[in-house]
Amino acid sequence: MHNNIINITTTIRSALKRLDELSGKTLFIIDDQNKMVGTVTDGDIRRGLLKNNQLESTVETIMSGSFKYIEQHTFSIEHLNDLRNSNIQHVPLLSKEGKIIDVIDFKKVSSVLPLEAIIMAGGKGTRLQPLTLETPKPLLKIGGKPIIEYNIDRLIKFGIKTIYISVNYLKDQIINYFGDGSSKGITIKYIEEEHITGTLGSATYVDSFNSKDILVMNSDLLTNINFENLYQTYISNKNEMAVATIPYDVTIPYGVVETKGNLVTSLKEKPTYTYYSNAGIYIISSKCISEIPKKTFYNATELIDKLINENCNVVNFPIVDYWLDIGKPHDYQKAQKDVHQIKF
């Protein structure tokens, strides 16, 4: 049980001691059915004692029955921002039955996205040999920390608590390193591929997801992408898939003549064109994932083509934050320098 949670039968004395241990933070009160019924703060205790409540009385006599909370999978990002901007440090995440699932600490997380995530970590990292001959690429260290761990911690920062890791090459090292995720306060499950299944095929090994939408990303990325902005882009206009991209500007060093037939229609002097490169990060409807052929080689690009051909909405999300695909030795060396300048 979280340290901020106490039972309704707890005495005021015990609550006061708990608040002292927590440096005066709010306590969340549950009844015998584990449903949240109120909150207690230092101020509630002071007011209660002034009204002649005794230290051995229960917190039920002084608690506030009006409290702010987030209901799992039904809240909006706007509601979350209101709570985050109202100087509330802790807010309970409740189930539909009113039971506390988690206590959100806004000093530790930036958001609470209703997503599960899959990190693709099964590749051999051939281009980084000999570094990857005995170590899987996701566990290669950048600034003393494995590449994949930056991505796991980034997902945690945005409130994602269930993460699947797709493993194949030297998989035992990854499984032994992270275990079940409890050391980080999350749940990690492993998709053990029978064979290499591309950038999305391993997602079909999961029988069912508990979230409507799934975030999928490659494990060999170093990025401080804002996952909340990506999610907001995804949920706009009922999109089936969001593709994070890296904008690349290409400047033509000459004047470009545009024509129609033999006629010159315009002249652009040294124009710059912007192209978007796939960044290996997606949000996909779990319904779309369920339509992928089971346990076969399947790339995310195939799903993009399929959805476009079916006139489904695939939205582009240009990354404006740091992003680096660590695929080659010079990328790995660049990451070692850049990591000290990035704010994660």
Secondary structure as the mmCIF struct_conf table of DSSP 4:
data_model
#
loop_
_struct_conf.conf_type_id
_struct_conf.id
_struct_conf.beg_label_comp_id
_struct_conf.beg_label_asym_id
_struct_conf.beg_label_seq_id
_struct_conf.end_label_comp_id
_struct_conf.end_label_asym_id
_struct_conf.end_label_seq_id
TURN_TY1_P TURN_TY1_P1 ASN A 3 ASN A 4
STRN STRN1 ILE A 5 ASN A 7
TURN_TY1_P TURN_TY1_P2 ILE A 8 THR A 9
STRN STRN2 THR A 11 THR A 11
HELX_RH_AL_P HELX_RH_AL_P1 ILE A 12 GLU A 21
TURN_TY1_P TURN_TY1_P3 LEU A 22 SER A 23
BEND BEND1 GLY A 24 GLY A 24
HELX_LH_PP_P HELX_LH_PP_P1 LYS A 25 THR A 26
STRN STRN3 LEU A 27 ILE A 30
TURN_TY1_P TURN_TY1_P4 ASP A 32 GLN A 33
BEND BEND2 ASN A 34 ASN A 34
STRN STRN4 LYS A 35 LYS A 35
STRN STRN5 MET A 36 VAL A 40
HELX_RH_AL_P HELX_RH_AL_P2 ASP A 42 LEU A 50
TURN_TY1_P TURN_TY1_P5 LYS A 51 ASN A 52
TURN_TY1_P TURN_TY1_P6 LEU A 55 GLU A 56
BEND BEND3 SER A 57 SER A 57
STRN STRN6 THR A 58 THR A 58
HELX_RH_3T_P HELX_RH_3T_P1 VAL A 59 THR A 61
TURN_TY1_P TURN_TY1_P7 ILE A 62 ILE A 62
STRN STRN7 SER A 64 SER A 64
BEND BEND4 GLY A 65 GLY A 65
STRN STRN8 ILE A 70 GLU A 71
TURN_TY1_P TURN_TY1_P8 GLN A 72 THR A 74
HELX_RH_AL_P HELX_RH_AL_P3 ILE A 77 ARG A 84
TURN_TY1_P TURN_TY1_P9 ASN A 85 ASN A 87
STRN STRN9 HIS A 90 LEU A 94
TURN_TY1_P TURN_TY1_P10 LYS A 96 GLU A 97
BEND BEND5 GLY A 98 GLY A 98
STRN STRN10 LYS A 99 LYS A 99
STRN STRN11 ILE A 100 ASP A 105
TURN_TY1_P TURN_TY1_P11 PHE A 106 LYS A 108
BEND BEND6 SER A 110 SER A 110
BEND BEND7 PRO A 114 PRO A 114
STRN STRN12 LEU A 115 ALA A 121
HELX_RH_3T_P HELX_RH_3T_P2 THR A 126 LEU A 128
TURN_TY1_P TURN_TY1_P12 GLN A 129 THR A 132
BEND BEND8 LEU A 133 THR A 135
HELX_RH_3T_P HELX_RH_3T_P3 LYS A 137 LEU A 139
BEND BEND9 LEU A 140 LEU A 140
STRN STRN13 LYS A 141 ILE A 142
TURN_TY1_P TURN_TY1_P13 GLY A 143 GLY A 144
STRN STRN14 LYS A 145 PRO A 146
HELX_RH_AL_P HELX_RH_AL_P4 ILE A 147 LYS A 157
TURN_TY1_P TURN_TY1_P14 PHE A 158 GLY A 159
STRN STRN15 THR A 162 VAL A 167
TURN_TY1_P TURN_TY1_P15 TYR A 169 LEU A 170
HELX_RH_AL_P HELX_RH_AL_P5 LYS A 171 PHE A 178
TURN_TY1_P TURN_TY1_P16 GLY A 179 ASP A 180
BEND BEND10 GLY A 181 GLY A 181
HELX_RH_3T_P HELX_RH_3T_P4 SER A 182 LYS A 184
TURN_TY1_P TURN_TY1_P17 GLY A 185 GLY A 185
BEND BEND11 ILE A 186 ILE A 186
STRN STRN16 THR A 187 GLU A 192
BEND BEND12 GLU A 194 HIS A 195
TURN_TY1_P TURN_TY1_P18 GLY A 198 LEU A 200
HELX_RH_3T_P HELX_RH_3T_P5 GLY A 201 TYR A 205
BEND BEND13 ASP A 207 ASP A 207
BEND BEND14 ASN A 210 LYS A 212
STRN STRN17 ASP A 213 ASN A 218
TURN_TY1_P TURN_TY1_P19 SER A 219 ASP A 220
STRN STRN18 LEU A 221 THR A 223
HELX_RH_AL_P HELX_RH_AL_P6 PHE A 227 ILE A 235
HELX_RH_3T_P HELX_RH_3T_P6 SER A 236 LYS A 238
BEND BEND15 GLU A 240 GLU A 240
STRN STRN19 MET A 241 THR A 251
BEND BEND16 PRO A 253 TYR A 254
STRN STRN20 GLY A 255 LYS A 260
TURN_TY1_P TURN_TY1_P20 GLY A 261 ASN A 262
STRN STRN21 LEU A 263 GLU A 269
BEND BEND17 LYS A 270 LYS A 270
STRN STRN22 THR A 272 SER A 285
HELX_RH_AL_P HELX_RH_AL_P7 SER A 286 SER A 290
TURN_TY1_P TURN_TY1_P21 GLU A 291 GLU A 291
BEND BEND18 ILE A 292 ILE A 292
HELX_LH_PP_P HELX_LH_PP_P2 PRO A 293 PRO A 293
TURN_TY1_P TURN_TY1_P22 LYS A 294 LYS A 295
BEND BEND19 THR A 296 THR A 296
HELX_RH_AL_P HELX_RH_AL_P8 ALA A 300 ASN A 309
TURN_TY1_P TURN_TY1_P23 GLU A 310 ASN A 311
STRN STRN23 VAL A 314 PRO A 318
BEND BEND20 ASP A 321 ASP A 321
STRN STRN24 TRP A 323 ASP A 325
BEND BEND21 LYS A 328 LYS A 328
HELX_RH_AL_P HELX_RH_AL_P9 PRO A 329 ASP A 338
HELX_RH_3T_P HELX_RH_3T_P7 VAL A 339 GLN A 341
#
